[in-house]
Amino acid sequence: MFKQRSISPEQALQKLRHYCGYQERCHQEVKEKLYAFGLRKADVENAVATLIEEDRLNEERFAIQFAGGRFRLKNWGKIKIRYELRQKKVSEYCIERALAAIDEDDYVQTLNGEAVHKWETLEEVTDLFSRRKKLHDYLLQKGFESDKIRAAIATIEAAGTPRGTADSPLGTAGTV
């Protein structure tokens, strides 16, 4: 069996400086790394405090970078971003700051873009109710808010065919 060799706190701190310099990290990731090096709790807390003092570890900066990246690259909604940040044990204050940094116009535009793209891929689904349900479930899974999803679906349906016609997805009533 292999026994993990622990390294000294100074060596661990040097490795963590490089680890935090590569990309933004949350406190939990850094603590897990330090514990994996075999350090004790007191040494871990001292190393984290040192990294914070050196401004190599900043949870608010991490949260803003994480939220922006997941939104821009993966088109995640705010609910999913909030959930993932909570999983990483980021404070509520930092989560709120990160979500506030997402531009609302870009957010709505991304939601509408995702909705239109998915709506077009669901063309083979002939039942309108099923198509709406699949689109709604997909956007919920991406982390968007239900009220905004309903508004996006209404916009798509309104743009599809004129309201009030027999072919309209909304029927002659004009409501969702």
ROSE-4610 file (N, C-alpha, C; in Angstrom, 1 decimal, always signed):
// ROSE-4610
residu = [M/M/M/F/F/F/K/K/K/Q/Q/Q/R/R/R/S/S/S/I/I/I/S/S/S/P/P/P/E/E/E/Q/Q/Q/A/A/A/L/L/L/Q/Q/Q/K/K/K/L/L/L/R/R/R/H/H/H/Y/Y/Y/C/C/C/G/G/G/Y/Y/Y/Q/Q/Q/E/E/E/R/R/R/C/C/C/H/H/H/Q/Q/Q/E/E/E/V/V/V/K/K/K/E/E/E/K/K/K/L/L/L/Y/Y/Y/A/A/A/F/F/F/G/G/G/L/L/L/R/R/R/K/K/K/A/A/A/D/D/D/V/V/V/E/E/E/N/N/N/A/A/A/V/V/V/A/A/A/T/T/T/L/L/L/I/I/I/E/E/E/E/E/E/D/D/D/R/R/R/L/L/L/N/N/N/E/E/E/E/E/E/R/R/R/F/F/F/A/A/A/I/I/I/Q/Q/Q/F/F/F/A/A/A/G/G/G/G/G/G/R/R/R/F/F/F/R/R/R/L/L/L/K/K/K/N/N/N/W/W/W/G/G/G/K/K/K/I/I/I/K/K/K/I/I/I/R/R/R/Y/Y/Y/E/E/E/L/L/L/R/R/R/Q/Q/Q/K/K/K/K/K/K/V/V/V/S/S/S/E/E/E/Y/Y/Y/C/C/C/I/I/I/E/E/E/R/R/R/A/A/A/L/L/L/A/A/A/A/A/A/I/I/I/D/D/D/E/E/E/D/D/D/D/D/D/Y/Y/Y/V/V/V/Q/Q/Q/T/T/T/L/L/L/N/N/N/G/G/G/E/E/E/A/A/A/V/V/V/H/H/H/K/K/K/W/W/W/E/E/E/T/T/T/L/L/L/E/E/E/E/E/E/V/V/V/T/T/T/D/D/D/L/L/L/F/F/F/S/S/S/R/R/R/R/R/R/K/K/K/K/K/K/L/L/L/H/H/H/D/D/D/Y/Y/Y/L/L/L/L/L/L/Q/Q/Q/K/K/K/G/G/G/F/F/F/E/E/E/S/S/S/D/D/D/K/K/K/I/I/I/R/R/R/A/A/A/A/A/A/I/I/I/A/A/A/T/T/T/I/I/I/E/E/E/A/A/A/A/A/A/G/G/G/T/T/T/P/P/P/R/R/R/G/G/G/T/T/T/A/A/A/D/D/D/S/S/S/P/P/P/L/L/L/G/G/G/T/T/T/A/A/A/G/G/G/T/T/T/V/V/V]
num = [1/1/1/2/2/2/3/3/3/4/4/4/5/5/5/6/6/6/7/7/7/8/8/8/9/9/9/10/10/10/11/11/11/12/12/12/13/13/13/14/14/14/15/15/15/16/16/16/17/17/17/18/18/18/19/19/19/20/20/20/21/21/21/22/22/22/23/23/23/24/24/24/25/25/25/26/26/26/27/27/27/28/28/28/29/29/29/30/30/30/31/31/31/32/32/32/33/33/33/34/34/34/35/35/35/36/36/36/37/37/37/38/38/38/39/39/39/40/40/40/41/41/41/42/42/42/43/43/43/44/44/44/45/45/45/46/46/46/47/47/47/48/48/48/49/49/49/50/50/50/51/51/51/52/52/52/53/53/53/54/54/54/55/55/55/56/56/56/57/57/57/58/58/58/59/59/59/60/60/60/61/61/61/62/62/62/63/63/63/64/64/64/65/65/65/66/66/66/67/67/67/68/68/68/69/69/69/70/70/70/71/71/71/72/72/72/73/73/73/74/74/74/75/75/75/76/76/76/77/77/77/78/78/78/79/79/79/80/80/80/81/81/81/82/82/82/83/83/83/84/84/84/85/85/85/86/86/86/87/87/87/88/88/88/89/89/89/90/90/90/91/91/91/92/92/92/93/93/93/94/94/94/95/95/95/96/96/96/97/97/97/98/98/98/99/99/99/100/100/100/101/101/101/102/102/102/103/103/103/104/104/104/105/105/105/106/106/106/107/107/107/108/108/108/109/109/109/110/110/110/111/111/111/112/112/112/113/113/113/114/114/114/115/115/115/116/116/116/117/117/117/118/118/118/119/119/119/120/120/120/121/121/121/122/122/122/123/123/123/124/124/124/125/125/125/126/126/126/127/127/127/128/128/128/129/129/129/130/130/130/131/131/131/132/132/132/133/133/133/134/134/134/135/135/135/136/136/136/137/137/137/138/138/138/139/139/139/140/140/140/141/141/141/142/142/142/143/143/143/144/144/144/145/145/145/146/146/146/147/147/147/148/148/148/149/149/149/150/150/150/151/151/151/152/152/152/153/153/153/154/154/154/155/155/155/156/156/156/157/157/157/158/158/158/159/159/159/160/160/160/161/161/161/162/162/162/163/163/163/164/164/164/165/165/165/166/166/166/167/167/167/168/168/168/169/169/169/170/170/170/171/171/171/172/172/172/173/173/173/174/174/174/175/175/175/176/176/176]
x = [+0.8/+0.0/+0.9/+0.3/+1.0/+0.6/+1.5/+1.2/+1.5/+0.5/+0.7/+1.7/+2.7/+3.7/+3.1/+3.2/+2.7/+3.9/+3.6/+4.6/+4.5/+5.6/+5.6/+4.6/+4.2/+3.2/+3.8/+5.1/+5.8/+5.7/+6.0/+5.9/+4.5/+3.6/+2.2/+1.7/+2.2/+1.8/+2.4/+3.6/+4.2/+3.4/+3.0/+2.2/+0.9/+0.3/-1.0/-0.9/+0.2/+0.4/+0.3/+0.9/+0.8/-0.6/-1.2/-2.5/-3.6/-3.4/-4.4/-4.0/-2.8/-2.3/-2.8/-3.1/-3.5/-4.9/-5.8/-7.2/-7.8/-8.9/-9.6/-10.1/-9.9/-10.4/-11.2/-12.1/-12.9/-12.1/-12.6/-11.9/-11.9/-13.1/-13.3/-12.3/-12.1/-11.1/-9.7/-9.4/-8.0/-7.9/-8.9/-8.8/-8.7/-9.5/-9.4/-8.1/-7.5/-6.1/-5.1/-5.2/-4.3/-4.5/-5.7/-5.9/-5.4/-5.5/-4.9/-3.4/-2.8/-1.3/-1.0/-1.9/-1.7/-1.5/-1.9/-1.8/-2.9/-2.6/-3.5/-4.4/-5.5/-6.4/-5.8/-4.9/-4.3/-3.4/-2.7/-1.8/-2.7/-3.8/-4.7/-5.2/-5.7/-6.3/-5.2/-4.0/-2.9/-2.6/-2.6/-2.2/-3.3/-4.6/-5.7/-5.6/-5.4/-5.2/-4.1/-3.0/-1.9/-2.2/-2.9/-3.3/-4.3/-5.2/-6.1/-5.4/-4.4/-3.6/-2.8/-2.3/-1.6/-2.5/-3.8/-4.8/-4.7/-4.3/-4.2/-5.5/-6.3/-7.5/-8.6/-9.6/-10.6/-11.9/-12.8/-14.0/-15.0/-15.1/-16.0/-15.5/-14.2/-13.7/-13.9/-13.8/-14.0/-15.5/-16.4/-17.8/-18.2/-17.7/-18.0/-17.5/-16.2/-15.6/-16.4/-16.7/-17.4/-18.8/-19.6/-20.9/-20.8/-19.9/-19.8/-19.4/-18.5/-18.0/-19.1/-19.8/-20.9/-22.0/-22.3/-23.3/-22.9/-21.7/-21.3/-21.0/-20.3/-19.8/-20.8/-21.5/-22.4/-23.9/-24.1/-25.5/-26.4/-25.8/-26.5/-27.3/-28.5/-29.3/-28.8/-29.4/-29.0/-29.3/-30.4/-30.7/-29.6/-29.2/-28.1/-26.8/-26.5/-25.2/-25.3/-26.4/-26.5/-26.3/-26.9/-26.8/-25.4/-24.7/-23.3/-22.4/-22.6/-21.8/-22.1/-23.3/-23.6/-22.9/-22.8/-22.1/-20.6/-20.1/-18.7/-18.5/-19.7/-19.7/-19.2/-19.7/-19.4/-20.5/-20.1/-21.1/-22.2/-23.4/-24.5/-24.2/-23.5/-23.1/-22.4/-21.4/-20.6/-21.5/-22.4/-23.3/-24.2/-24.7/-25.6/-24.8/-23.5/-22.7/-22.4/-22.2/-21.9/-23.1/-24.2/-25.4/-25.8/-25.5/-25.8/-24.9/-23.7/-22.8/-23.2/-24.2/-24.7/-25.6/-25.4/-26.2/-27.6/-28.6/-30.0/-30.4/-30.0/-30.3/-29.6/-28.4/-27.7/-28.3/-28.8/-29.4/-30.7/-31.5/-32.8/-32.5/-31.5/-31.1/-30.6/-29.9/-29.4/-30.5/-31.4/-32.6/-33.4/-33.7/-34.5/-33.7/-32.4/-31.7/-31.7/-31.5/-31.6/-33.0/-34.0/-35.4/-35.7/-35.3/-35.6/-34.8/-33.6/-32.8/-33.4/-33.8/-34.5/-35.8/-36.6/-37.9/-37.8/-36.7/-36.5/-36.1/-35.4/-35.0/-36.2/-37.2/-38.4/-39.5/-39.1/-40.1/-40.8/-40.2/-40.8/-41.9/-41.9/-43.0/-44.2/-45.2/-46.4/-47.4/-47.4/-48.3/-47.8/-48.5/-48.0/-47.8/-48.6/-48.5/-47.1/-46.9/-45.6/-44.4/-44.5/-43.4/-43.1/-44.2/-44.0/-43.3/-43.8/-43.4/-41.9/-41.5/-40.1/-39.2/-39.7/-38.9/-38.8/-39.9/-39.9/-38.9/-39.0/-38.2/-36.7/-36.4/-35.0/-34.4/-35.2/-34.8/-34.7/-35.6/-35.5/-34.1/-33.8/-32.6/-31.4/-31.5/-30.4/-30.3/-31.3/-31.2/-31.9/-32.8/-33.6/-34.8/-35.3/-36.5/-37.7/-38.7/-39.9/-40.7/-40.9/-41.6/-41.0/-39.7/-39.0/-39.1/-39.1/-39.3/-40.7/-41.7/-43.0/-43.1/-42.5/-42.5/-41.7/-40.6/-39.9/-40.7/-41.4/-42.3/-43.4/-44.0/-45.1/-44.5/-43.3/-42.7/-42.5/-42.0/-41.7/-43.0/-44.0/-45.3/-46.0/-45.8/-46.4/-45.7/-44.4/-43.7/-43.9/-44.3/-44.5/-45.6/-46.8/-47.9/-48.7/-49.4/-50.2/-51.2/-51.4/-52.4/-53.8/-54.6/-56.0/-56.4/-55.4/-55.7/-55.9/-56.5/-56.7/-55.4/-54.4/-53.1/-52.2/-52.6/-51.8/-51.6/-50.4/-50.2/-51.0/-51.4/-52.1/-53.6/-54.0/-55.4/-56.1/-57.4/-58.1/-58.2/-57.9/-58.0/-56.8/-55.7/-54.5/-53.8/-54.1/-53.4/-52.6/-51.7/-50.9/-51.6]
y = [-1.2/+0.0/+1.2/+2.3/+3.5/+4.4/+5.0/+5.9/+7.3/+8.2/+9.5/+10.3/+10.8/+11.7/+13.1/+13.6/+15.0/+15.9/+17.1/+18.1/+19.1/+19.9/+21.0/+22.1/+22.8/+23.9/+25.0/+25.2/+26.2/+25.7/+24.4/+23.8/+23.9/+23.5/+23.6/+25.0/+25.9/+27.3/+27.8/+27.3/+27.7/+27.0/+25.8/+25.1/+25.8/+26.2/+26.9/+28.3/+28.9/+30.2/+30.0/+29.0/+28.7/+28.3/+27.4/+26.9/+28.0/+29.0/+30.2/+31.2/+31.2/+32.1/+31.7/+30.4/+29.8/+30.3/+30.2/+30.7/+31.0/+31.7/+32.0/+30.7/+30.7/+29.5/+30.0/+29.1/+29.4/+28.8/+29.2/+28.8/+27.3/+26.7/+25.2/+24.4/+24.9/+24.2/+24.2/+25.3/+25.5/+24.6/+24.6/+23.8/+22.3/+21.9/+20.5/+20.1/+21.0/+20.8/+20.7/+21.6/+21.5/+20.3/+19.9/+18.6/+17.4/+17.5/+16.4/+16.3/+17.5/+17.5/+16.9/+16.6/+16.0/+17.0/+18.3/+19.3/+19.2/+19.7/+19.7/+21.0/+21.0/+22.1/+23.4/+23.5/+24.8/+25.3/+24.4/+24.8/+25.2/+24.5/+24.8/+26.3/+26.5/+27.9/+29.0/+28.7/+29.7/+29.9/+28.8/+29.0/+29.7/+29.5/+30.2/+31.7/+32.0/+33.4/+34.1/+33.4/+34.0/+34.3/+33.3/+33.6/+34.7/+34.9/+36.0/+37.3/+37.3/+38.6/+39.0/+38.0/+38.2/+38.5/+38.5/+38.7/+37.7/+36.5/+35.4/+34.6/+34.8/+34.1/+35.1/+35.2/+36.2/+35.5/+35.2/+34.5/+35.3/+36.6/+37.4/+37.5/+37.6/+37.6/+36.3/+35.2/+33.9/+33.8/+34.2/+34.0/+34.8/+36.0/+36.8/+36.2/+35.7/+35.0/+33.7/+32.9/+31.7/+31.9/+32.9/+33.2/+33.7/+34.6/+35.2/+34.1/+33.2/+32.2/+31.2/+30.7/+29.7/+30.4/+31.6/+32.3/+32.5/+33.0/+33.2/+32.0/+31.0/+29.9/+28.7/+28.5/+27.4/+27.8/+29.1/+29.6/+29.1/+29.1/+28.8/+29.9/+29.6/+30.6/+30.9/+31.9/+32.3/+31.3/+30.5/+29.5/+28.4/+27.9/+26.9/+27.4/+28.7/+29.3/+29.4/+29.9/+30.0/+28.6/+27.6/+26.2/+25.8/+26.0/+25.5/+26.3/+27.6/+28.4/+27.9/+27.6/+27.0/+25.7/+24.9/+23.6/+23.8/+24.9/+25.3/+26.0/+26.2/+26.8/+28.3/+29.0/+30.4/+31.1/+32.2/+33.0/+33.6/+33.7/+34.3/+35.7/+36.5/+37.8/+37.8/+36.9/+36.8/+36.3/+35.4/+34.8/+36.0/+36.8/+37.9/+38.9/+39.2/+40.1/+39.5/+38.2/+37.6/+37.6/+37.3/+37.3/+38.7/+39.7/+41.1/+41.6/+40.9/+41.3/+40.9/+40.0/+39.5/+40.6/+41.1/+42.1/+41.5/+42.2/+41.7/+41.6/+42.6/+42.5/+41.3/+41.1/+39.9/+38.6/+38.6/+37.4/+37.1/+38.1/+37.8/+37.4/+38.1/+37.7/+36.3/+35.9/+34.5/+33.5/+33.8/+33.0/+32.8/+34.0/+33.9/+33.1/+33.3/+32.6/+31.1/+30.7/+29.2/+28.7/+29.5/+29.1/+28.9/+29.8/+29.7/+28.5/+28.3/+27.2/+25.9/+25.7/+24.5/+24.3/+25.4/+25.3/+24.8/+25.2/+24.8/+23.3/+22.8/+21.4/+20.5/+21.1/+20.3/+20.3/+20.7/+20.7/+19.4/+18.3/+17.0/+16.7/+17.4/+17.2/+18.0/+17.2/+17.9/+18.4/+17.8/+18.2/+19.5/+20.6/+21.9/+21.8/+21.2/+21.1/+20.4/+19.3/+18.5/+19.4/+20.1/+20.9/+22.0/+22.7/+23.7/+23.1/+21.9/+21.2/+20.9/+20.3/+20.0/+21.2/+22.3/+23.5/+24.1/+24.1/+24.6/+23.8/+22.5/+21.6/+21.8/+22.0/+22.2/+23.5/+24.6/+25.8/+25.8/+25.1/+24.9/+24.2/+23.2/+22.4/+23.3/+24.3/+25.2/+26.3/+26.4/+27.2/+28.6/+28.7/+30.0/+29.9/+31.1/+31.3/+31.0/+30.4/+29.9/+31.0/+32.2/+33.3/+33.8/+33.9/+34.3/+33.3/+32.1/+31.0/+31.1/+31.3/+31.5/+32.7/+33.8/+34.9/+34.7/+33.9/+33.6/+32.7/+31.7/+30.8/+31.6/+32.5/+33.3/+34.2/+34.7/+35.5/+34.7/+33.5/+32.6/+32.2/+31.9/+31.5/+32.7/+33.9/+35.0/+35.4/+35.1/+35.4/+34.4/+33.2/+32.1/+32.3/+32.6/+32.9/+34.0/+34.8/+35.8/+35.3/+36.1/+35.7/+35.8/+34.9/+35.0/+34.2/+33.6/+32.8/+31.3/+30.5/+29.1/+28.4/+28.8/+28.1/+28.5/+29.6/+30.1/+29.1/+28.9/+28.0/+28.5/+29.7/+30.2/+30.1/+29.7/+29.5/+30.9/+31.0/+32.2/+33.0/+32.4/+33.1/+34.1/+33.8/+34.7/+34.6/+33.6/+33.4/+32.1/+32.1/+30.9/+29.9]
z = [+0.0/+0.0/+0.0/-0.6/-0.7/+0.5/+1.2/+2.2/+1.6/+1.7/+1.1/+2.0/+1.4/+2.1/+2.2/+3.4/+3.5/+3.3/+2.8/+2.5/+3.6/+3.7/+4.7/+4.4/+5.4/+5.1/+4.2/+4.2/+3.3/+1.9/+1.7/+0.3/-0.2/+0.7/+0.3/-0.1/+0.7/+0.4/-1.0/-1.3/-2.6/-3.7/-3.5/-4.6/-4.8/-3.6/-3.7/-4.3/-4.2/-4.9/-6.4/-6.9/-8.3/-8.7/-7.9/-8.1/-8.2/-7.3/-7.3/-8.4/-8.8/-9.9/-11.2/-11.4/-12.7/-13.0/-12.0/-12.2/-10.9/-10.9/-9.6/-8.9/-7.6/-6.8/-5.7/-5.3/-4.1/-2.9/-1.7/-0.5/-0.3/-0.7/-0.5/-1.3/-2.6/-3.5/-2.9/-2.4/-1.8/-0.6/+0.3/+1.5/+1.2/+0.2/-0.2/-0.7/-1.5/-2.0/-0.8/+0.1/+1.3/+2.1/+2.3/+3.1/+2.3/+0.9/+0.1/+0.2/+0.5/+0.8/+2.1/+3.0/+4.3/+5.4/+5.2/+6.2/+7.3/+8.5/+9.5/+9.4/+10.2/+10.1/+10.4/+11.4/+11.8/+10.6/+10.0/+8.9/+7.7/+7.5/+6.3/+6.5/+7.7/+8.0/+7.9/+8.3/+8.2/+6.7/+5.9/+4.5/+3.8/+4.1/+3.5/+3.8/+5.1/+5.5/+4.8/+4.6/+3.9/+2.5/+1.8/+0.4/+0.3/+1.3/+1.2/+1.4/+2.4/+2.6/+1.4/+0.6/-0.6/-1.8/-1.6/-2.6/-3.8/-3.4/-4.4/-4.3/-3.2/-3.0/-2.6/-3.5/-3.2/-3.7/-2.7/-3.1/-3.9/-3.7/-4.4/-5.9/-6.1/-7.5/-8.1/-7.4/-7.9/-8.4/-7.5/-7.8/-9.0/-9.2/-10.4/-11.6/-11.6/-12.7/-13.0/-12.0/-12.2/-12.9/-12.3/-12.8/-14.3/-14.5/-15.9/-16.9/-16.5/-17.4/-17.7/-16.7/-16.9/-17.7/-17.5/-18.3/-19.7/-20.0/-21.3/-22.1/-21.5/-22.2/-22.3/-21.2/-21.1/-21.2/-21.2/-21.3/-20.1/-18.9/-17.7/-17.2/-16.6/-16.0/-14.5/-13.9/-12.6/-11.5/-11.7/-10.7/-10.6/-11.8/-11.8/-11.4/-11.7/-11.2/-9.7/-9.2/-7.7/-7.0/-7.6/-7.0/-7.0/-8.1/-8.2/-7.3/-7.1/-6.2/-4.7/-4.4/-3.1/-2.9/-3.9/-3.8/-3.5/-4.0/-3.7/-2.4/-1.6/-0.3/-0.4/-1.4/-1.5/-0.7/-0.1/+0.8/-0.1/+0.6/-0.1/-0.6/+0.1/-0.3/-1.6/-1.8/-3.0/-4.1/-3.8/-4.9/-5.4/-4.5/-5.0/-5.8/-5.4/-6.2/-7.6/-7.6/-8.9/-9.8/-9.3/-10.1/-10.6/-9.7/-10.1/-11.2/-11.3/-12.4/-13.8/-13.8/-15.1/-15.7/-16.9/-17.5/-17.8/-17.4/-17.5/-19.0/-19.8/-21.3/-21.9/-21.6/-22.1/-21.6/-20.4/-19.8/-20.6/-20.8/-21.5/-23.0/-23.6/-25.0/-25.0/-24.1/-24.1/-23.9/-22.9/-22.7/-24.0/-24.6/-25.9/-27.0/-27.1/-28.1/-27.8/-26.6/-26.2/-26.5/-26.2/-26.4/-27.9/-28.7/-30.2/-30.7/-30.3/-30.8/-30.5/-29.2/-28.8/-29.5/-29.6/-30.2/-31.7/-32.4/-33.7/-33.8/-32.8/-32.8/-32.4/-31.9/-31.5/-32.6/-33.8/-34.9/-35.1/-34.9/-35.1/-34.1/-33.0/-32.0/-32.5/-32.8/-33.4/-32.4/-31.2/-30.2/-29.5/-29.6/-29.1/-27.6/-26.9/-25.4/-25.1/-25.8/-25.5/-25.9/-27.0/-27.4/-26.4/-25.9/-24.9/-23.6/-23.2/-22.0/-22.1/-23.3/-23.5/-23.5/-24.1/-24.1/-22.7/-22.0/-20.6/-19.7/-19.8/-19.0/-19.4/-20.6/-21.1/-20.5/-20.6/-20.0/-18.5/-17.9/-16.4/-16.1/-16.8/-16.6/-16.8/-17.7/-17.9/-16.8/-16.0/-14.8/-14.9/-15.9/-16.1/-15.2/-14.9/-14.0/-14.8/-14.2/-14.8/-15.4/-14.7/-15.3/-16.6/-16.6/-17.8/-18.9/-18.6/-19.6/-20.2/-19.4/-20.0/-20.9/-20.5/-21.4/-22.7/-22.7/-23.9/-24.8/-24.2/-25.0/-25.6/-24.9/-25.5/-26.6/-26.5/-27.5/-28.8/-28.6/-29.7/-30.4/-29.7/-30.3/-31.0/-30.4/-31.0/-32.3/-32.4/-33.6/-34.7/-34.3/-35.2/-36.2/-35.8/-36.7/-36.0/-36.8/-36.2/-35.2/-34.1/-33.1/-33.6/-33.1/-33.5/-34.7/-35.4/-36.6/-36.1/-36.9/-36.5/-36.4/-37.2/-37.2/-36.1/-35.3/-34.3/-33.2/-32.7/-31.5/-30.3/-30.3/-29.1/-29.3/-30.5/-30.8/-31.0/-31.0/-31.2/-29.9/-28.8/-27.5/-27.3/-27.9/-27.7/-26.4/-25.6/-24.3/-24.3/-23.4/-23.3/-22.4]
